[in-house]
Amino acid sequence: MAKTTEVEYTNKELLILMLKDQGIHEGNWALSAKLKFSTMNLGELADGSDASPAGAIAVVGCRIERVPEPLPFSINAAEANPKK
């Protein structure tokens, strides 16, 4: 078996895996990300005279959220993770 060095999931695949992990079998669910925003000054010159305000966004977590009605990006848990 080849050594796996990278695995990638689509948002839909990740949402379905999370529904299965949590044992959720009903409702419409959407995936969301928890973000952290930081500001800084960036420049290329050693003395900092060309520095400009900048920002960076980090993904610090993801979650699933039940939504009251189907959305174009939501998943129906009854279809994705039916009770056995």
Secondary structure, 3 states (H helix, E strand, C coil): CCCCCCCCCCHHHHHHHHHHHHCCCCCEEEEEEEEEEEEEEECCCCCCCCCEEEEEEEEEEEEEEEECCCCCCCEEHHHHCCCC
